[in-house]
Amino acid sequence: PAAAPTEDLTPREKQVLELLARGHLYKEIADQLALSVTTVNCYIRSIYEKLQVHSRAQAVAKFFRA
């Protein structure tokens, strides 16, 4: 069987993706995790690349399928 799509994500990337899936804005994610918005953007880009998606909706869909 293929690996779950989120297995390659780091624990922090999983945190960011979970908050994204809950509908939080990048600024809200940054505030909650004590990060800068720029850092959150870097995590989001990495998540999209690892999940091979191009949008928040696609990333969240893969998150819920994992």
PyRosetta script that sets phi, psi and omega in degrees:
from pyrosetta import init, pose_from_sequence

init()
pose = pose_from_sequence("PAAAPTEDLTPREKQVLELLARGHLYKEIADQLALSVTTVNCYIRSIYEKLQVHSRAQAVAKFFRA")
pose.set_psi(1, 148.1)
pose.set_omega(1, 179.4)
pose.set_phi(2, -71.8)
pose.set_psi(2, 151.6)
pose.set_omega(2, 179.2)
pose.set_phi(3, -68.6)
pose.set_psi(3, 150.5)
pose.set_omega(3, 175.4)
pose.set_phi(4, -60.5)
pose.set_psi(4, 141.4)
pose.set_omega(4, -174.6)
pose.set_phi(5, -58.9)
pose.set_psi(5, -26.8)
pose.set_omega(5, -176.5)
pose.set_phi(6, -93.9)
pose.set_psi(6, 2.0)
pose.set_omega(6, -178.5)
pose.set_phi(7, -62.1)
pose.set_psi(7, -31.2)
pose.set_omega(7, -178.2)
pose.set_phi(8, -78.8)
pose.set_psi(8, -8.0)
pose.set_omega(8, -177.8)
pose.set_phi(9, -79.1)
pose.set_psi(9, 146.0)
pose.set_omega(9, 175.1)
pose.set_phi(10, -73.5)
pose.set_psi(10, 163.6)
pose.set_omega(10, 177.3)
pose.set_phi(11, -56.4)
pose.set_psi(11, -39.6)
pose.set_omega(11, -179.9)
pose.set_phi(12, -67.7)
pose.set_psi(12, -40.6)
pose.set_omega(12, 177.5)
pose.set_phi(13, -61.7)
pose.set_psi(13, -38.3)
pose.set_omega(13, 177.9)
pose.set_phi(14, -64.8)
pose.set_psi(14, -38.6)
pose.set_omega(14, 176.5)
pose.set_phi(15, -61.5)
pose.set_psi(15, -47.6)
pose.set_omega(15, -179.2)
pose.set_phi(16, -61.4)
pose.set_psi(16, -45.3)
pose.set_omega(16, -178.9)
pose.set_phi(17, -64.3)
pose.set_psi(17, -38.7)
pose.set_omega(17, 178.4)
pose.set_phi(18, -62.7)
pose.set_psi(18, -43.4)
pose.set_omega(18, 178.2)
pose.set_phi(19, -66.9)
pose.set_psi(19, -38.0)
pose.set_omega(19, 176.6)
pose.set_phi(20, -61.2)
pose.set_psi(20, -42.9)
pose.set_omega(20, -179.8)
pose.set_phi(21, -64.6)
pose.set_psi(21, -27.9)
pose.set_omega(21, 178.6)
pose.set_phi(22, -81.6)
pose.set_psi(22, -1.2)
pose.set_omega(22, 175.1)
pose.set_phi(23, 93.5)
pose.set_psi(23, 9.6)
pose.set_omega(23, -179.9)
pose.set_phi(24, -70.4)
pose.set_psi(24, 146.1)
pose.set_omega(24, 173.4)
pose.set_phi(25, -77.0)
pose.set_psi(25, 160.8)
pose.set_omega(25, -179.7)
pose.set_phi(26, -56.2)
pose.set_psi(26, -41.1)
pose.set_omega(26, -179.4)
pose.set_phi(27, -64.1)
pose.set_psi(27, -39.9)
pose.set_omega(27, 178.9)
pose.set_phi(28, -65.3)
pose.set_psi(28, -40.3)
pose.set_omega(28, 177.3)
pose.set_phi(29, -63.0)
pose.set_psi(29, -45.5)
pose.set_omega(29, 179.2)
pose.set_phi(30, -58.8)
pose.set_psi(30, -47.2)
pose.set_omega(30, -179.4)
pose.set_phi(31, -63.1)
pose.set_psi(31, -44.4)
pose.set_omega(31, -176.7)
pose.set_phi(32, -67.0)
pose.set_psi(32, -35.3)
pose.set_omega(32, -177.4)
pose.set_phi(33, -99.7)
pose.set_psi(33, 6.9)
pose.set_omega(33, -179.5)
pose.set_phi(34, 56.4)
pose.set_psi(34, 49.0)
pose.set_omega(34, 178.4)
pose.set_phi(35, -123.7)
pose.set_psi(35, 167.0)
pose.set_omega(35, 172.1)
pose.set_phi(36, -84.7)
pose.set_psi(36, 158.9)
pose.set_omega(36, 177.0)
pose.set_phi(37, -62.1)
pose.set_psi(37, -35.3)
pose.set_omega(37, 177.9)
pose.set_phi(38, -60.9)
pose.set_psi(38, -42.3)
pose.set_omega(38, 178.9)
pose.set_phi(39, -65.4)
pose.set_psi(39, -41.1)
pose.set_omega(39, 177.2)
pose.set_phi(40, -60.7)
pose.set_psi(40, -42.8)
pose.set_omega(40, 177.0)
pose.set_phi(41, -58.5)
pose.set_psi(41, -41.0)
pose.set_omega(41, 178.7)
pose.set_phi(42, -63.4)
pose.set_psi(42, -43.5)
pose.set_omega(42, 177.5)
pose.set_phi(43, -62.0)
pose.set_psi(43, -42.9)
pose.set_omega(43, -179.3)
pose.set_phi(44, -62.0)
pose.set_psi(44, -45.4)
pose.set_omega(44, 178.4)
pose.set_phi(45, -59.4)
pose.set_psi(45, -43.5)
pose.set_omega(45, 179.4)
pose.set_phi(46, -63.7)
pose.set_psi(46, -41.8)
pose.set_omega(46, 178.4)
pose.set_phi(47, -61.6)
pose.set_psi(47, -47.8)
pose.set_omega(47, -179.9)
pose.set_phi(48, -58.9)
pose.set_psi(48, -42.9)
pose.set_omega(48, -178.9)
pose.set_phi(49, -65.1)
pose.set_psi(49, -46.4)
pose.set_omega(49, -178.6)
pose.set_phi(50, -66.0)
pose.set_psi(50, -36.2)
pose.set_omega(50, -179.8)
pose.set_phi(51, -86.9)
pose.set_psi(51, -7.2)
pose.set_omega(51, -178.8)
pose.set_phi(52, 57.4)
pose.set_psi(52, 52.6)
pose.set_omega(52, 177.5)
pose.set_phi(53, -127.4)
pose.set_psi(53, 169.3)
pose.set_omega(53, -177.6)
pose.set_phi(54, -125.8)
pose.set_psi(54, 3.9)
pose.set_omega(54, -178.0)
pose.set_phi(55, -150.7)
pose.set_psi(55, 162.9)
pose.set_omega(55, 176.4)
pose.set_phi(56, -59.1)
pose.set_psi(56, -43.9)
pose.set_omega(56, -178.6)
pose.set_phi(57, -60.9)
pose.set_psi(57, -43.2)
pose.set_omega(57, 178.9)
pose.set_phi(58, -65.8)
pose.set_psi(58, -41.2)
pose.set_omega(58, 179.5)
pose.set_phi(59, -63.1)
pose.set_psi(59, -44.2)
pose.set_omega(59, 180.0)
pose.set_phi(60, -65.1)
pose.set_psi(60, -39.6)
pose.set_omega(60, 178.2)
pose.set_phi(61, -60.6)
pose.set_psi(61, -43.6)
pose.set_omega(61, 178.5)
pose.set_phi(62, -67.3)
pose.set_psi(62, -35.9)
pose.set_omega(62, 178.5)
pose.set_phi(63, -60.1)
pose.set_psi(63, -43.5)
pose.set_omega(63, -178.4)
pose.set_phi(64, -75.9)
pose.set_psi(64, -19.6)
pose.set_omega(64, 176.4)
pose.set_phi(65, -82.8)
pose.set_psi(65, -17.1)
pose.set_omega(65, -176.8)
pose.set_phi(66, -71.8)
pose.dump_pdb("model.pdb")
